[in-house]
């Protein structure tokens, strides 16, 4: 087994110091022997190891890679580094599977950047121990600070490094200078992404005390509003206060004398206010605000100016247009302009599915899988398509992979547990369902497992616990209603099924209630349910046969 020693101290090369060292060992061999491995992970390798960019050309790219720094308005989400880590782990796994096992001794792991800490965790989960052994090395104190590569940290979404760099740089810069403002805004954005909103707010409040520049004060007001509507703790969100701050931003930017500067900042702020109005439940007002923002950006900015900003506005309008061909037109336009951005395919796939075009939705999910580093959502969504087609094994494979990519993806556990119940794999379903005893959806699946295994009392308890946490859960009401019928408690069955129908009417619920009503001797009501079930699902054979009975 080959052995190497790598230093993880972030003060050497910043984020992905360890990963970069490993890639510098593995990538040259892969290029010589299996170049397709490198090509399949170009984004991840170039992000983690900038020193290899001359060797690893960009095969996949998005619009953000081709615009000026000041036009890169999209800051990567906190979970992007997990996408990178998964792609890197797959490269390492496949490389070692062909080239032989490796032992990596990691020095100064305690001084690693969060990106390397995450990378090590993903390697441990996803690369078999017979291929890769990670050993602890020495910890040697090192002088110096994090390399201050401010653009890389912001562009790649290395939020821990950006927050650390900001804390080092801000005290050294002249307050209210352009450079100080640039670093301050990048630092507050990073802090917010790390769920450190209070620190971000403190920086913004301080900035307001030292500046009277209109553009910067407007940006501070916008950022404060976004903290208030996006706070990671829902209890800390305050859309009403956010409305006051975003209105202040709009008031200031509307007075900017430069028409192009005004168009960019005002359309940005109007888009931010749309989010505030969505959080306030004012969807029509939100849609109007985005329309105004688009009109302003298109009329007062040059055709090739701020292209990402213009696409974001179109994508947001699509979300507010609901399930419609107009929304689809916006997403078509956005994808045509930036075909390398995977998230837009996910949004369009979801819309196509709602529009009854599942094959096109599948194509978009699969494109999202190809154009960027691996992430779980397209596999999760494709699993639902496969399930609807009766491809249970394919659906299970997609859910297994989604969970492998993100073990914290609760919705995938819910769907996988339910699928495993349908496949009769009760032990695996129980393991998933018992993962989070506070989650009502998993409790509902646990109830289904208990019922399938003949544990009636435990099933009732699980369904009841699910409904205590979410009284409007139709699945739990329907399942408990069926269980009550099977146990002869017809009144309880009708009560649960009636509540489920009130929440989300379906042919299945109507049919099941008709059975319980008929058993109670309430034949007219039972027939009314069957007639309504036929309206909802004209081709349902069970309904048709029940109506034919005397």
N, C-alpha and C positions, 0 to 999 in steps of 0.2 A: 504494500500500500504506500503510495506517495505521501509525503509529509511536507507541509509548509507552515511557517509562522507569520502571522499578520498582525499588525498593530491597528487597533480600532479607535485610538485616541482622535477625537474630532478636531483637535488642534493641529493635526497634520494636514488634512484636506477637507475638513468640514463634513457635511452630510455624505454618507456612503463611503467614508474612509475605508472601512473594512471591505465593503462590497467592491469598491474600486480596485483594491489590492488583489482580491480574488479574481476579478475579471481580467486584470492585466496578466494573470497567470494563465487563465483558461481561454480567453478569446483568441489569441494568436494561433494556438493549436487548432481551435475550432475552425478558424478561417482557412487554415491549410487543409484540414481533413473533412470537415462537415460544415461548409459555409452556410448551408440552409438554416442551421441552428442560430447562427448569428443574425441572419437576415430576418428570422422570425421574431427576434427580440431586440430589434434595432433601437426602438424608443427607450426601452428599459436600460440597455447598455449605455447609450449616449447620455441618459440622464444621470446615471450613477457614476460613470467614469468619463468625464469630459476629455481626459487625456487620450481616449481611444477614438475620438470622433473622426480623426483623419483616416483611421483604419476601417471604421464602421459607418458607411454612408447611410443617410436617412432614406429608407425605403418607404416608410409611412410618415406622413406629416399632416398637420392641420394648418389652417390659415394663420394661427398665432405664430407659427414658425417663420412666417414670411413678411410680417408687418413690423413697423418701427416699434421700439420699446414703449413709447407713449401711447400706442394704440392697442397694447395688450391689456385690455381692461378686465378680462376674465382671470380671476385668481383661482388656481386649482383647489378643489375641495380637499378637506383633511384626509379623506380616504384614498386620494390618488397614490400616496406612497404605498398603500397596501396593494394596489394594482401593480406598481413597479416591483415590489418585493415578490409578488407571486410570479410575475414574468421572469424575474431573475432566478427564482428558485427552480422554475421549470427548465430554464437554460442550464443551470448547474446540474440538475437531475439527469437531463438527457445527455449532457456532455459526459458525466461520470459513468452513465450507463454504457457508453460506447468506449470511453477511454480508460476506465478503471477507477477504483475507489481512491479516496483522498482523506487524509487527516489534516485538519486545520487547527492549529493552536492559536488562540486569540489572546493577544496581550492587550492590557488596558481596556478591557470590556466595560469597566465601570465608567470610563470617560467617553464612551461612544455617543454619537448623536442618536436621536430617537429613530432616524431612518435605519441605522445599522442594528439597533436593538430590535426593531420590528423585523428586519431582514433575517436576523439570527433566529427569531421565533418561528418565522415562516419556513426557513430551512429545516429547523428541527421537526416541524410537522409534516413537511411535504417531500423531503428527500430521504429515502430509506437509509437506515443506519448502516446497512452493509455497503452503501456507496459513500457516505459522508460521515465522518466523526468530527465533532467539534469539541475541542479540549480547552480548558482554561489555562491561560498563560500568566506570565508575571504582570504585576502592576507597577509601573515605573513612573514616579512623578515627573511631569514635563512642564517646562515654562512656556509662556506665550498664551495667546488667546485664539479664539476661533477665527479662521480666515474670513475677511469681511467682503465676501463676494455678493454684494447686495442684490444685483439683477438675477443671478442664478437662483438664489433662495426664493425670491418672489415668483419668478417665472415657473419654477418646477414645483411650487407648493411645499417647500421645505420650511414649514411654519415654525418649528422649534428653533431652527438655526436663524431664521429671520427675526424672531423675538429676541434671541440672545444677541444677535448682531446689533439690533436696534438699541438695546440697553447699553451696549458698548459705544455706539456711534453718537447717539443723541447728545450726551453731555459734552462731546468734543466739538460739536458744530455750533455755529452762531444761530441762536434762536431767531425764528422768523425769516431765516434765509430759505431760498428755494430748495437747497439740498436738505436742510433740516426738515422742511415740510414733506419732502419726498420720503425720507426715512421714517418720519412720524406716521404717515398714512400707511406705509407698508408694515410698520410695526404693529399698529392698532389692528390692521386686518389680520395679521398673523395671530395676535393675542385672541381675537374673537374666534378664529378658527380653532384655537386650542381650548376654547371654553373658559377663557380668562377675561370675560367681558368687563369685569370691574376694573382691571388694570388698564384695559383699552379706554374705558370711560374716563379714568383719571388722567390719562395722557391727553385726551381730547379736551377735557375741561381746562387743563393747564394751557393747551395751545390757544384756547379762546382768550386767555388772560394776557397773552403776549402779542397778539396780532389784531390789526384792524383792516387787513387786506380782504376785500370782498370775496374773491375767489376762494381763498383758504377758509374763511369763516363759513361759507356756504358748504364747502366739502366737509367741514367739521359737523355741521348741522345734519347733513345727509348721513354721515357715518354714525352719529348718535342715534338717529332714527332707526337705522338698520340694526344697531345693537339691541334696541328696544323691541323690535318685532321678530328678531331671529335668535334671541337668547336661548341657549341650550336648555335652560330650565323653563318650561312653559309657565310656571308660576311667576317668573320674573318678567315676562313679556308685558308690555304696556302699549298697545296700539294707539291709545288716546294721546299719551305723551309723545309717542312717535309722530303722530299727526302734527302736533305743534312744531316739532323740530323740522320735519320735512317741509312744512309750509314756510318756515323761516329760510330754509335753503332755496326754495323756489322764489321767494320774494327777492332774495339777493341776486340770484343768477339771472332773473328776469331783467335786472337793471344793468347787466354787464354791457359796456358800450361796443365791444368787438362782436359783430354779428356771428362770426363762426365760433368764437369762444362761447358766446351765449347759447348758440344752438346746441353745442355739444353738452355743456353743463346743464342747461335747462331740460333738455330731453332726458338726460341721465336722471335728474331729480324727479321729473314727472313719472318716469318708470319706477323709481323708488316709492313714490307716493301711491302708485298702483298696488304695490305689494302691501303697503299699509292699509289701503282700502280693502284688499282681499282679506286681510286679517280682521278687519272690522265687519266683514260680511257684505261689503258694498261692491259687488262684482260688476254691475253696470258702470259705476263710476270708475272702477279700475280699468275696464275696457276702454272707456272714453279717454282716460289719461294716457294709455299706451298709444291710442290712435293719434293723439296730439303730439306725443313724443316722436312717433314715426314721421308725421307730416313735417315737423320742425327739422328733424335730422335729414330728411330727404330734400327739403327745399333750401336749407341754409348751409349745409355742408357740401363740399365738392363730391362728385360722384365716387371717387376712389378714397375719400377721406373717412377715417374711423369705420372700416368695414365690419369689424367684429361687433362694435356697438350697434350698428344697424341690424346685424343678424340676430343679436340678443333681443332686440325690440320685436323683430318678426316672430322669433320663437316664443316670446312671452305672449304676444297677441294670439298665437295659435292655442296656447293653453287656455286663454280666456274665451276663445271662440267655441270651446266645447267640442262635441262630436259633430263635426260639420265638414263639408268639402272646402269651406273657406279656411278652416284651420289646417286642413291637409295641404292646401295651396301654399300657405305660409311655411310649413315644414318642408315641402318640396323645394321651395326657393332657398331656404336656409341650407339644406343639404347640398343642393347644386353648387352653392357658393363656397361651402366648406365641407367637402366630402370626406375629409379625414378626421372629423370630430365625432366620436362614437356616440355620445349621449343623444344627439339629435336623432339618430336612427332608432334608439330606444323609444323616444317620445313618438316618433312617427309610427313605429310598429304597434305601440299601444293604441294609437288612434285608429290605425287600419283594422286592428282587431275589433274595436268597438263599431267600426263601420261595416263589419261582416266580411272582411277580406283577409282571412287567416293566412293564406299562402304568401301574400305580400308582406304581412306582418312577420312571418317566419323569416322571409328573406332579409328584412331589416334587422331582426335580432341577430341573424347570422353574420350580417355585415358588421354590426357593432362588435361582435366577437373577434373579427379579423383586423379591424383598422386601428385598434389600440391594445394596450396591455390588458390582461384578463381581469374581468370583474364579474360578479355573480348575477347581476340583474338580467342580462339577456338570456342566460341559461335558465334562470327561474321562470322567466316569461315563456320561453320555449317549452318548458316542462308542462305548462298549462295547456298549450296547444297540443302537445303529444298526448296528454291525458284525455283531452276531448276527442282525439282521434282513436282512442283505445290502445295506444302504444304505451302501456304501463311501464315496460322495462326502459324504454327511451326516456319517459318522464322521470323515472327514478334515477337514471344515470345523470340527467341534467341537475336534479336536486342534490344528488351526492356531490357533484362537482361544485355547485354553487356554495354548499356548506364547506367544502374543502377550501375554497377561495376565501370564505369569510365565516369562521365558526360562530360569529355573533349574529348571523343573519336569521333572526327569529322566524320571519315569515316562511323561510325555506323549511325550517323544522316543522312548522305547522302543516304545510302542504305535504311534506314527506311522511309525516306521521299518519295523516289521513290516507295517503296513497298506500302506505304499508298495511293499514287496516283493510283497505279494499283488496289487497293482494293476499290477505290472510297471514301476514308476517307480524303477528301480535307482539312478540318479544321485542323486535326492533322498534315497532310503533310505540310500545310502552316506554322504551328508553328515550325516544325523542320527546314523548309527551310529558315525561317526568323531569325533563331538563329544567323547566321553569314553572314551579307550582303556583306562581302568581299570575301567569299568563292565561287569560280566559280561553283563548283559542286552543292552547295546548291542553287545558283542563277539559275542554269539550272533546278533543280527540281521546283523551284518557277515558272519558265516559264511554266512548264508542268501543274502546278496547275492552273495558270492563264488561260491557254488555255482550260483546262478541264472545267473551270467555265465560259467560254465564254468571258473572258477579253482579247481580241486580242491585243490591244495596249500595255497593261501591260505585256503580254507574250512576245511580240517582245522586249520590253525594258529589260526584265529579261534575255532573251537569248543573246541579244546584250551585256549586262553588263558581262555576263559570258564569252563571247568570247573576250571582251576587256582584261580580266584578263588572259585568256588562249585561244589564237587564234586556238590552235590545238585540242580543245575539240570536239571530234566527236559527242558525244551525243547532244550537243547544236546545232551543225551544222545540224545534221539530224532532230532534232525536229523543228528547225526554217525552214528547207526546207519543211517539211510536212505542217507546218502552212502557209507558203507562197503559197503552192499549193492550200490549202483549201480556201485561200483568193483570188485566181485567179492570183497571181503574179508568173507566171510560170517561167520566166527568173531567178528571184531570187531563186526560188525553185531549179532549175537545178544547179545554181551556188553553192549554199550551199551543195547540195548533191554531186556534183562533187568534191568539196574540201574534204568532208567527206570520199569519196571513195579513194581519193589520200592518205589519212592518214591511213585509216583502212578499206580495202575493205571487204564487206560482201554481202551475198545474199540479205538481206533485203534492204540495201542501193541501190544495183543495181536494185532491183524490184521497189523501190520507184522512182528512177530516170527515169526508163522506163515509168512509168505512166505519169510523168511530160513531158517527151520528146514526148510521143504519143499525149498528149494534145496540144503540140506545132506543131504537124504535122511532127515531125522528126521521122518517123516510122522505118527507117532502124537502126538508132541509138538506138531506143527503143528496137527493136528486139535483137540487139547485147547485150544490157544490160540483157535481159531476158535469152539469151543463156549462158551468163557468170554466171548469178544467178543460172541456172540449174547445171552448173559445180560445183559451190560452195556448193549447197544444192540440190542434186539430188532428194530427196524425198519431196520437197516443193510443196504442192498442188496448192497454188496460182500461182506460177511460171508456173507450168504445164498447168493450165487452161488458163493463159494469152497467152502462146505460141500456144494454140489450137485455139485461136480466129483469125478470118480472118484479 
